[in-house]
Amino acid sequence: MSQSQLQTVSVSVSVGPLSPADVVAVARHGATVELSEESLAAMATSRKVIEALVDDDVPHYGVSTGFGALATKQIPVDLRTQLQRSLIRSHAASSGAEVDREVIRGLMLNRLSTMATGRTGVRPLVAQAYAGILNAGITPIVGEYGSLGCSGDLAPLAHCALALMGEGQVRDKHGELVAAADALAAAGLEPVELREKEGLALINGTDGMLGMLIMASADLHRLLKTADLAAAMSIEGLLGTDAVLAEDLHALRPHPGQIAAAANMRTILAGSTLIEEQKHGQHRFTRVQDAYSLRCAPQVHGAARATLAHVESVAGYELSSAVDNPVVTVDGRVESNGNFHGAPVGYALDFLAIAVADLASMSERRTDRFLDTARSHGLNAFLADDPGVDSGHMIAQYTQAGIVSELKRLANPASVDSIPSSAMQEDHVSMGWSAGLKLRRALDGLTRVLAVELLTSARALDMRDGGVESSKSAPAVTAVRREIRTVVAGPGTDRYLSPEIEAVRMLVDSGVLLDAAEQAAGSALI
């Protein structure tokens, strides 16, 4: 589905779970949302439960008490509107660089979904106003620091609730920085005065980290197939063997992800003259075995796929959840709980960062082999046109190495670093928000590392066979080389290299190279 088509899609938010595709459509592509009649009825029913407690002499957390370590203080009825307003203002305390628009839209959609279950006790009009902000393209300003991933993504969600109240700063649909009150007025929306429980219901969820997990998973599906493509091109360009990709070999260790990666690589290399020449012709394969970075690519890429499968199961459970504290149960009780703890999502985010770092590390090792005359099997040193006068891709590999080194640091789990807060009431936190932000940076790094490998392997293959028009590559690889040559010239004397790396990064990011490979192969990659 194209972006223009996605922008016309309306995602229905009801009492049941959203799909990952729903989250991506709204967060990343600007799809609108609509609340179902079932969800409006469920919210109206649970709101009656909250309103029945307003005059109760027994304290109820979030309804008639303070918050966190201040939960022991009962608040008089005439101060409870101020209580909700004060909660949001005080908790909108983020700092640092502005968080990406898609992260905030994902966060808001996930919070809206929880409201729509009817388990939070908010009035329907609160959810309708929240949906109105999303549909108007208004994005609250949130700094990267502020969430500990426990009691929910408190600070980020509080900034969104602040905008709902007509306070704080936002970006409008054009990306302009404006006051929230002005943005609401321009969109024909009224600020909401929050009542009992509603402030807490707007901030007590794992919505930001969940949105980042879902978008990261979508990105990694594309990047895993791109890694298969890059590895296959490197095997061809380094005159390796495809014998290790045989289906019966991988059936001996039947991890589904490994089998999928090997199948993709066989599809990409099918019909390669260079591979055939290694079996029967002038480049006959005489090495006993290829290096691990070539031979074991399906195993490593498969392990990353297994990690992704686990992560997506976690995301599925979270999408089916109503995360709030307290919650209004189906039978009408209002109960405190610990479902806001972000550990399940935080662990999953950290787990993905490990897999991302390893994918990039293997890619960098394959690239390095092209540049070393002792391992490149006949290519010029550093793929330079005139080695010594020219440096070729020497420093492109440095760039990869620098990224891979950072990815190893980013793979250090955020979720092991709990730090107590709120006067020791919140004495164990998940740091899932931080795990999400660092995973986003890691995925950007992997994209760049794969782009350098693809750029390098395309150059090496051009040096082997004289260019795309005389290509000895497999049809799928030839199509990818041709696509790269639309944005980067073929081998020659040294040029300004940074724009070429960026141009191929954009091809990787857009999925254009995968589309070209699949079309030429006549088969979709898995």
C-alpha positions as CSV (number, residue, x, y, z in Angstrom):
1,M,0.0,0.0,0.0
2,S,1.4,3.4,-1.0
3,Q,1.8,6.3,1.4
4,S,-1.0,8.2,-0.4
5,Q,-3.3,5.3,0.1
6,L,-2.4,4.9,3.7
7,Q,-3.2,8.5,4.4
8,T,-6.8,7.9,3.3
9,V,-7.2,4.9,5.5
10,S,-9.2,5.2,8.7
11,V,-8.3,2.8,11.5
12,S,-11.2,1.7,13.7
13,V,-10.4,1.8,17.4
14,S,-12.6,-0.5,19.4
15,V,-12.7,-2.6,22.5
16,G,-10.4,-5.2,20.8
17,P,-6.8,-5.0,19.9
18,L,-5.3,-3.0,17.1
19,S,-3.1,-4.8,14.6
20,P,0.6,-3.9,14.2
21,A,-0.3,-2.6,10.7
22,D,-2.9,-0.3,12.3
23,V,-0.2,1.3,14.5
24,V,2.2,1.7,11.6
25,A,-0.5,3.3,9.4
26,V,-1.4,5.9,12.0
27,A,2.0,6.5,13.5
28,R,4.1,6.6,10.3
29,H,1.7,7.3,7.5
30,G,-0.9,9.6,8.9
31,A,-3.9,7.4,8.8
32,T,-6.9,8.8,10.7
33,V,-8.8,7.0,13.5
34,E,-12.4,6.5,14.5
35,L,-13.9,5.2,17.7
36,S,-16.4,2.4,17.4
37,E,-19.9,2.6,18.9
38,E,-19.0,-0.4,21.0
39,S,-16.0,1.4,22.5
40,L,-18.0,4.6,23.2
41,A,-20.6,2.5,25.0
42,A,-18.0,0.6,27.0
43,M,-16.4,3.9,28.1
44,A,-19.7,5.3,29.2
45,T,-20.4,2.2,31.3
46,S,-17.1,2.3,33.1
47,R,-17.4,6.1,33.6
48,K,-20.5,5.5,35.7
49,V,-18.4,3.2,38.0
50,I,-16.0,6.1,38.6
51,E,-18.6,8.7,39.2
52,A,-20.3,6.4,41.8
53,L,-17.0,6.6,43.8
54,V,-16.7,10.4,43.7
55,D,-18.5,11.0,47.0
56,D,-17.3,7.8,48.7
57,D,-15.6,8.3,52.1
58,V,-13.2,5.4,51.3
59,P,-10.1,6.7,49.4
60,H,-9.8,5.4,45.8
61,Y,-6.4,5.8,44.1
62,G,-6.5,8.3,41.2
63,V,-10.1,9.2,42.0
64,S,-9.9,10.9,45.4
65,T,-6.2,10.6,46.3
66,G,-2.8,12.0,45.3
67,F,-0.4,10.0,43.2
68,G,2.6,7.8,43.6
69,A,4.1,8.2,47.0
70,L,1.4,10.9,47.7
71,A,-1.4,8.3,47.3
72,T,-2.1,8.4,51.1
73,K,-3.5,11.9,50.9
74,Q,-7.3,12.2,50.2
75,I,-8.3,15.1,48.1
76,P,-11.5,17.1,48.7
77,V,-14.1,17.0,46.0
78,D,-13.7,20.7,45.2
79,L,-10.0,20.3,44.5
80,R,-10.2,17.2,42.2
81,T,-10.3,19.1,38.9
82,Q,-7.2,20.9,40.1
83,L,-5.7,17.6,41.1
84,Q,-6.0,16.2,37.5
85,R,-4.7,19.5,36.0
86,S,-1.8,19.6,38.5
87,L,-0.9,15.9,37.7
88,I,-0.6,16.6,34.0
89,R,1.3,19.8,34.4
90,S,3.8,18.4,36.9
91,H,4.4,15.2,35.0
92,A,5.0,16.9,31.6
93,A,8.6,17.2,32.6
94,S,10.6,15.7,29.7
95,S,13.8,17.2,28.5
96,G,16.3,16.8,25.7
97,A,16.0,16.4,21.9
98,E,12.5,16.4,20.5
99,V,11.2,12.9,19.9
100,D,10.2,11.9,16.4
101,R,6.6,12.6,15.3
102,E,5.9,8.9,14.5
103,V,6.9,7.9,18.0
104,I,4.4,10.3,19.5
105,R,1.6,9.3,17.2
106,G,2.2,5.7,18.0
107,L,2.1,6.5,21.7
108,M,-1.1,8.4,21.4
109,L,-2.8,5.7,19.3
110,N,-1.9,3.0,21.8
111,R,-3.2,5.1,24.7
112,L,-6.4,5.8,22.8
113,S,-6.8,2.0,22.2
114,T,-6.6,1.4,26.0
115,M,-9.2,4.1,26.6
116,A,-11.5,2.5,24.1
117,T,-11.5,-0.8,26.0
118,G,-13.7,0.8,28.7
119,R,-11.3,-0.3,31.4
120,T,-9.9,3.1,32.3
121,G,-13.0,5.0,33.4
122,V,-12.6,8.1,31.1
123,R,-15.6,9.8,29.6
124,P,-16.1,9.1,25.9
125,L,-15.5,12.8,25.1
126,V,-11.9,12.5,26.4
127,A,-11.2,9.7,23.9
128,Q,-13.0,11.6,21.1
129,A,-10.9,14.7,21.8
130,Y,-7.8,12.6,21.8
131,A,-8.7,11.0,18.5
132,G,-9.4,14.6,17.2
133,I,-5.9,15.6,17.9
134,L,-4.5,12.6,16.0
135,N,-6.8,13.2,13.1
136,A,-5.8,16.9,12.9
137,G,-2.1,16.0,12.6
138,I,-1.3,17.7,15.9
139,T,1.8,16.3,17.6
140,P,2.7,17.3,21.1
141,I,6.4,18.2,21.8
142,V,8.1,15.5,23.9
143,G,11.8,15.5,24.9
144,E,13.7,12.2,24.8
145,Y,14.3,12.1,28.6
146,G,11.6,11.6,31.2
147,S,10.1,8.1,31.1
148,L,11.5,5.3,33.3
149,G,9.1,2.8,31.7
150,C,7.1,2.2,34.9
151,S,3.8,3.6,35.9
152,G,3.8,3.9,32.2
153,D,5.6,6.4,29.9
154,L,4.6,9.1,32.3
155,A,6.3,12.2,31.0
156,P,5.7,11.6,27.3
157,L,2.1,10.8,27.9
158,A,1.7,13.8,30.1
159,H,2.8,16.1,27.3
160,C,0.1,14.6,25.2
161,A,-2.5,15.1,27.9
162,L,-1.3,18.7,28.4
163,A,-2.0,19.4,24.7
164,L,-5.5,17.9,25.2
165,M,-6.0,20.5,28.0
166,G,-4.9,23.2,25.5
167,E,-1.5,23.8,27.2
168,G,2.1,23.3,26.1
169,Q,3.6,23.3,22.7
170,V,2.8,21.1,19.6
171,R,3.6,20.8,16.0
172,D,0.7,21.3,13.7
173,K,0.0,19.2,10.6
174,H,2.5,21.3,8.7
175,G,5.2,20.7,11.2
176,E,5.2,24.2,12.6
177,L,5.8,24.8,16.3
178,V,2.7,26.4,17.8
179,A,1.0,26.8,21.1
180,A,-1.4,23.8,21.8
181,A,-4.3,26.2,22.4
182,D,-3.8,27.7,18.9
183,A,-3.5,24.4,17.2
184,L,-6.7,23.1,18.8
185,A,-8.6,26.2,17.8
186,A,-7.3,26.0,14.2
187,A,-8.5,22.4,14.1
188,G,-11.9,23.3,15.6
189,L,-11.2,21.3,18.8
190,E,-12.0,22.4,22.3
191,P,-9.6,21.9,25.3
192,V,-10.8,19.2,27.7
193,E,-11.1,19.8,31.5
194,L,-10.2,16.5,33.1
195,R,-12.2,15.0,35.9
196,E,-11.7,12.3,38.4
197,K,-9.3,9.5,37.3
198,E,-8.9,10.9,33.8
199,G,-5.5,12.5,34.2
200,L,-4.1,9.3,35.5
201,A,-5.8,7.2,32.8
202,L,-4.1,9.4,30.2
203,I,-0.5,8.8,31.4
204,N,-0.4,5.3,33.0
205,G,0.6,3.0,30.1
206,T,3.5,1.4,28.2
207,D,2.3,3.0,25.0
208,G,5.4,4.8,23.8
209,M,7.7,1.8,24.1
210,L,5.1,-0.4,22.5
211,G,4.8,1.9,19.5
212,M,8.5,1.9,19.1
213,L,8.6,-1.9,19.3
214,I,6.0,-2.3,16.6
215,M,7.6,0.1,14.2
216,A,11.0,-1.4,14.9
217,S,9.6,-4.8,14.1
218,A,8.2,-3.5,10.8
219,D,11.6,-2.0,9.9
220,L,13.5,-5.2,10.8
221,H,11.3,-7.4,8.5
222,R,12.6,-5.2,5.6
223,L,16.2,-5.1,6.9
224,L,16.4,-8.8,7.4
225,K,15.5,-9.4,3.8
226,T,18.0,-6.7,2.8
227,A,20.7,-8.4,4.8
228,D,20.0,-11.6,2.9
229,L,20.3,-9.7,-0.3
230,A,23.6,-8.1,0.8
231,A,25.0,-11.4,1.9
232,A,24.1,-13.1,-1.4
233,M,25.6,-10.3,-3.4
234,S,28.8,-10.5,-1.3
235,I,29.0,-14.3,-1.9
236,E,28.8,-13.7,-5.6
237,G,31.2,-10.7,-5.6
238,L,33.7,-12.6,-3.5
239,L,33.5,-15.7,-5.8
240,G,32.1,-17.7,-3.0
241,T,30.0,-20.8,-3.2
242,D,26.2,-21.2,-2.9
243,A,26.6,-24.9,-2.1
244,V,26.2,-24.1,1.7
245,L,22.7,-22.7,0.9
246,A,21.3,-26.1,-0.1
247,E,17.9,-26.8,1.2
248,D,18.7,-30.2,2.5
249,L,21.6,-28.8,4.6
250,H,19.4,-26.4,6.3
251,A,16.8,-29.0,6.9
252,L,19.3,-30.7,9.2
253,R,18.9,-27.7,11.6
254,P,15.3,-26.7,11.0
255,H,15.1,-23.3,12.5
256,P,12.4,-21.5,10.5
257,G,14.3,-18.3,10.2
258,Q,17.5,-20.0,9.1
259,I,15.5,-21.9,6.4
260,A,13.9,-18.7,5.3
261,A,17.2,-16.8,5.0
262,A,18.9,-19.6,3.0
263,A,15.8,-19.8,0.7
264,N,16.0,-16.0,0.1
265,M,19.7,-16.3,-0.7
266,R,19.1,-19.2,-3.2
267,T,16.4,-17.1,-4.9
268,I,18.7,-14.1,-5.2
269,L,21.6,-16.1,-6.6
270,A,19.6,-18.3,-9.0
271,G,20.9,-18.1,-12.5
272,S,24.3,-16.5,-11.6
273,T,26.9,-17.0,-14.3
274,L,29.6,-16.1,-11.7
275,I,28.4,-18.9,-9.4
276,E,28.3,-21.3,-12.3
277,E,31.8,-20.4,-13.4
278,Q,33.0,-21.3,-9.9
279,K,31.5,-24.8,-10.3
280,H,32.6,-25.5,-13.8
281,G,34.5,-22.6,-15.4
282,Q,37.4,-20.2,-15.0
283,H,36.7,-19.2,-11.4
284,R,36.3,-22.7,-10.2
285,F,35.9,-22.8,-6.4
286,T,39.1,-24.3,-4.9
287,R,38.8,-23.1,-1.3
288,V,37.8,-25.7,1.3
289,Q,35.2,-23.4,2.8
290,D,34.1,-19.8,2.7
291,A,34.6,-17.6,5.8
292,Y,31.9,-17.6,8.4
293,S,30.5,-14.1,7.4
294,L,29.5,-15.8,4.1
295,R,28.9,-19.4,5.0
296,C,27.0,-18.7,8.2
297,A,24.8,-15.8,7.1
298,P,21.6,-17.9,7.0
299,Q,22.3,-19.1,10.6
300,V,22.8,-15.5,12.0
301,H,20.1,-13.9,9.9
302,G,17.8,-16.8,11.0
303,A,18.6,-16.2,14.7
304,A,17.6,-12.6,14.2
305,R,14.3,-13.7,12.7
306,A,13.7,-16.0,15.7
307,T,14.3,-13.0,18.0
308,L,11.9,-10.9,15.9
309,A,9.2,-13.7,16.1
310,H,9.5,-13.7,19.9
311,V,9.3,-9.9,20.0
312,E,6.2,-9.8,17.8
313,S,4.5,-12.3,20.2
314,V,5.2,-9.8,23.0
315,A,3.8,-7.0,21.0
316,G,0.7,-9.0,20.3
317,Y,0.0,-9.5,24.0
318,E,0.5,-5.8,24.6
319,L,-1.8,-4.8,21.9
320,S,-4.5,-7.0,23.5
321,S,-3.9,-5.3,26.9
322,A,-5.7,-2.5,28.8
323,V,-2.8,-1.0,30.7
324,D,-3.8,1.4,33.5
325,N,-3.8,1.7,37.2
326,P,-6.3,1.5,38.7
327,V,-8.5,-0.3,36.2
328,V,-12.3,-0.7,36.0
329,T,-12.8,-4.5,35.8
330,V,-15.5,-6.1,33.6
331,D,-17.6,-6.7,36.8
332,G,-17.3,-3.1,37.9
333,R,-14.5,-3.2,40.5
334,V,-11.9,-0.5,40.6
335,E,-8.6,-2.2,41.3
336,S,-5.0,-1.2,41.6
337,N,-2.5,-3.4,39.8
338,G,1.0,-3.5,38.4
339,N,0.2,-4.0,34.7
340,F,1.9,-0.7,33.8
341,H,5.4,-2.1,34.4
342,G,7.3,-2.1,31.1
343,A,9.5,-5.1,31.7
344,P,8.0,-7.3,28.9
345,V,8.4,-4.6,26.3
346,G,11.7,-3.4,27.6
347,Y,13.3,-6.8,27.4
348,A,12.0,-7.3,23.9
349,L,13.4,-3.9,22.7
350,D,16.8,-4.8,24.2
351,F,16.7,-8.3,22.7
352,L,16.2,-6.8,19.2
353,A,19.1,-4.4,19.7
354,I,21.4,-7.4,20.3
355,A,20.2,-9.0,17.0
356,V,20.6,-5.7,15.1
357,A,24.2,-5.3,16.3
358,D,25.1,-8.8,15.2
359,L,23.6,-8.4,11.8
360,A,25.6,-5.2,11.2
361,S,28.8,-6.8,12.6
362,M,28.5,-9.7,10.1
363,S,27.8,-7.2,7.2
364,E,30.9,-5.2,8.0
365,R,33.0,-8.3,8.0
366,R,31.8,-9.2,4.5
367,T,32.5,-5.7,3.3
368,D,36.0,-5.8,4.7
369,R,36.8,-8.9,2.6
370,F,36.2,-7.0,-0.6
371,L,38.9,-4.5,0.3
372,D,41.8,-6.9,1.2
373,T,43.7,-8.3,-1.8
374,A,44.6,-11.4,0.3
375,R,40.9,-12.2,0.6
376,S,39.1,-10.6,-2.3
377,H,40.2,-13.1,-5.0
378,G,41.6,-10.8,-7.7
379,L,40.1,-7.4,-6.9
380,N,42.1,-4.2,-6.6
381,A,43.1,-3.2,-3.2
382,F,40.2,-1.3,-1.5
383,L,38.4,-1.6,-4.9
384,A,40.4,1.5,-5.9
385,D,40.7,2.4,-9.5
386,D,44.5,3.0,-9.1
387,P,45.5,1.8,-5.7
388,G,47.8,4.3,-4.0
389,V,46.6,7.2,-6.0
390,D,43.0,6.2,-5.2
391,S,41.7,4.9,-1.8
392,G,38.5,3.4,-3.2
393,H,36.1,2.2,-0.4
394,M,38.8,2.2,2.4
395,I,37.0,4.8,4.5
396,A,33.5,3.6,3.7
397,Q,34.5,0.5,5.7
398,Y,35.8,2.8,8.5
399,T,32.3,4.3,8.6
400,Q,30.8,0.8,8.9
401,A,33.2,0.0,11.7
402,G,32.4,3.1,13.6
403,I,28.7,2.3,13.3
404,V,29.1,-1.3,14.4
405,S,31.2,-0.2,17.4
406,E,28.3,2.0,18.4
407,L,25.7,-0.7,17.8
408,K,27.6,-2.9,20.3
409,R,27.3,-0.2,22.9
410,L,23.6,0.2,22.0
411,A,23.1,-3.5,22.5
412,N,23.9,-3.1,26.2
413,P,20.4,-3.6,27.7
414,A,18.7,-0.6,29.2
415,S,16.3,-2.9,31.1
416,V,18.9,-4.0,33.6
417,D,19.4,-0.5,34.8
418,S,16.5,0.0,37.2
419,I,16.7,3.2,39.3
420,P,14.2,3.9,42.2
421,S,11.9,6.9,42.1
422,S,8.9,8.6,43.8
423,A,10.3,8.3,47.3
424,M,10.9,4.6,46.9
425,Q,7.3,3.8,46.0
426,E,8.4,3.1,42.4
427,D,11.5,1.2,43.4
428,H,11.9,-0.9,40.3
429,V,11.5,0.4,36.8
430,S,11.9,-1.0,33.3
431,M,13.7,1.8,31.3
432,G,11.7,0.5,28.3
433,W,11.4,4.0,26.8
434,S,15.2,4.3,26.7
435,A,15.4,0.8,25.2
436,G,13.0,1.9,22.5
437,L,14.9,5.1,21.6
438,K,18.3,3.3,21.4
439,L,16.8,0.6,19.3
440,R,15.6,3.2,16.8
441,R,19.2,4.5,16.6
442,A,20.5,1.0,16.2
443,L,18.1,0.3,13.3
444,D,19.3,3.5,11.6
445,G,22.9,2.2,12.0
446,L,22.1,-1.2,10.5
447,T,20.5,0.5,7.5
448,R,23.7,2.4,6.9
449,V,25.9,-0.6,7.3
450,L,23.9,-2.7,4.9
451,A,23.9,0.3,2.4
452,V,27.8,0.3,2.5
453,E,27.9,-3.4,1.9
454,L,25.5,-3.2,-1.1
455,L,27.4,-0.2,-2.5
456,T,30.7,-2.1,-2.1
457,S,29.5,-5.4,-3.6
458,A,28.0,-3.6,-6.6
459,R,31.3,-1.9,-7.2
460,A,33.2,-5.2,-6.9
461,L,30.8,-7.0,-9.3
462,D,31.2,-4.1,-11.8
463,M,35.0,-4.6,-11.6
464,R,34.6,-8.3,-12.2
465,D,32.3,-8.2,-15.2
466,G,32.6,-4.7,-16.6
467,G,29.3,-3.3,-15.4
468,V,25.6,-3.9,-15.5
469,E,25.3,-4.1,-19.2
470,S,27.7,-7.1,-19.3
471,S,26.6,-8.5,-16.0
472,K,27.4,-12.1,-15.1
473,S,25.3,-11.7,-11.9
474,A,22.1,-13.5,-11.1
475,P,19.0,-11.7,-12.6
476,A,18.0,-10.5,-9.1
477,V,21.5,-9.2,-8.4
478,T,21.7,-7.5,-11.8
479,A,18.5,-5.7,-11.1
480,V,19.8,-4.5,-7.8
481,R,23.0,-3.3,-9.4
482,R,21.1,-1.5,-12.1
483,E,19.0,0.2,-9.4
484,I,22.1,1.3,-7.5
485,R,23.6,2.7,-10.8
486,T,20.6,5.0,-11.1
487,V,21.9,7.0,-8.1
488,V,25.7,6.1,-8.0
489,A,28.1,6.0,-10.9
490,G,30.1,2.8,-11.6
491,P,33.8,2.3,-10.7
492,G,36.3,5.0,-11.5
493,T,38.7,7.4,-9.8
494,D,37.9,8.5,-6.3
495,R,34.8,10.7,-5.9
496,Y,33.0,12.4,-3.0
497,L,31.8,9.2,-1.3
498,S,29.4,10.4,1.4
499,P,26.5,11.3,-0.9
500,E,26.8,7.9,-2.6
501,I,26.5,6.1,0.8
502,E,23.4,8.3,1.6
503,A,21.9,7.6,-1.8
504,V,22.1,3.8,-1.3
505,R,20.9,4.2,2.3
506,M,17.7,5.8,0.9
507,L,17.3,2.9,-1.5
508,V,17.5,0.5,1.4
509,D,15.2,2.5,3.6
510,S,12.5,2.7,0.8
511,G,12.6,-1.0,0.0
512,V,13.4,-0.2,-3.7
513,L,16.2,-2.7,-3.9
514,L,14.1,-5.5,-2.5
515,D,11.4,-4.7,-4.9
516,A,13.9,-4.8,-7.8
517,A,15.3,-8.2,-6.6
518,E,11.9,-9.8,-6.2
519,Q,10.6,-8.6,-9.5
520,A,13.7,-9.9,-11.3
521,A,13.6,-13.2,-9.5
522,G,9.9,-13.6,-10.0
523,S,9.5,-14.6,-6.4
524,A,8.9,-12.7,-3.2
525,L,11.5,-12.9,-0.4
526,I,10.3,-14.3,2.9
